[in-house]
Amino acid sequence: MSSAQNKEIAVESEATQVSSEEQVTVHFYSEWDSANIYYWNSLPNDKEVAWPGEALQKDEEGYYTYTFDSTAKVNFLFNNG
């Protein structure tokens, strides 16, 4: 088969089932006075927020924490917006 000919490629895809109890929790230590979490492209629900993201509260140990419910994958950034 020459490179000019069309090739067929079979692709198999499988949906990921995520239970409502499944969570992703992220922790971020910082000396910043405030922090936001910007996230996008979460699966399977495609959750996202506008920049600079959602404001976070710092705990007494200096950590910012955020939990994504019903999420198997997510892209995120912390910023001091």
C-alpha positions in Angstrom: 0.0 0.0 0.0 1.5 3.3 -1.0 1.5 6.3 1.3 -0.9 8.0 -1.1 -3.6 5.4 -0.5 -6.2 5.7 2.3 -5.7 3.6 5.4 -8.4 2.4 7.7 -7.7 2.4 11.4 -10.0 0.7 13.9 -10.4 2.6 17.2 -12.1 1.1 20.1 -13.3 3.4 22.9 -14.8 2.5 26.2 -16.8 4.9 28.4 -15.6 5.3 32.0 -18.2 5.0 34.6 -17.6 7.1 37.7 -19.7 6.6 40.8 -21.2 9.6 42.6 -19.0 8.7 45.6 -15.7 9.0 43.6 -13.7 12.1 44.4 -10.4 13.7 43.6 -9.0 15.9 46.5 -6.0 18.2 45.9 -3.9 19.9 48.6 -1.7 22.9 48.0 0.7 24.4 50.6 1.4 28.1 50.2 2.3 31.2 52.1 0.1 33.2 49.8 -2.6 35.3 51.6 -5.2 34.0 49.1 -5.5 31.3 46.4 -7.8 30.2 43.7 -8.2 27.0 41.8 -8.8 27.2 38.1 -9.9 23.9 36.6 -11.1 22.6 33.2 -11.7 19.4 31.2 -12.8 17.3 34.1 -14.2 13.9 33.2 -16.7 12.6 32.9 -18.8 15.7 33.6 -16.6 18.3 31.8 -16.7 20.8 34.7 -14.8 24.1 34.3 -14.6 27.6 35.8 -13.7 31.0 34.5 -10.3 32.4 35.2 -9.0 33.0 37.9 -11.1 30.2 39.3 -12.8 29.6 42.7 -11.5 31.1 45.9 -10.1 28.7 48.4 -9.8 28.9 52.2 -6.5 28.1 53.9 -6.5 25.7 56.8 -4.6 26.2 60.1 -1.6 24.3 58.7 -1.2 26.5 55.6 -2.9 24.2 53.1 -5.5 25.0 50.5 -7.7 22.0 49.7 -10.3 21.4 47.0 -12.4 18.3 46.3 -13.9 17.4 42.9 -17.0 15.2 43.3 -17.9 12.5 40.7 -14.6 13.1 38.9 -12.0 10.7 37.5 -9.7 13.2 35.7 -9.2 17.0 35.9 -6.7 19.6 34.8 -6.1 22.4 37.4 -3.9 25.3 38.4 -3.5 27.1 41.7 -3.0 30.9 41.4 -3.1 33.9 43.6 -5.2 35.7 41.0 
